[in-house]
């Protein structure tokens, strides 16, 4: 009988350790999810900043092409001609 009691005590002890380990793992999982959410928010913020910087770069490149060398002038002329065509198209649509 005392042998069975010893086995039951050992099982209770091991079950208690397993329950504690499960609780610790759940706490760690919760903390990891929180860190993941923070990292995803930072990533989103960085992606928005990249998009903003790319738009600024394009604007600066166009402005520089208006001031710069021959190839830049060619790009500026093409862009201006494209804008003029779009404006002409809009005017013709409004005239109809």
Buried (B, 14 or more C-beta within 10 A) or exposed (E): EEEEEEEEEEEEEEEEEEEEEEEEEEEEEEEEEEEEEEEEEEEEEEEEEEEEEEEEEEEEEBEEBEEEEEEBEEBBEEEEEEEEEEEEEEEEEEEE
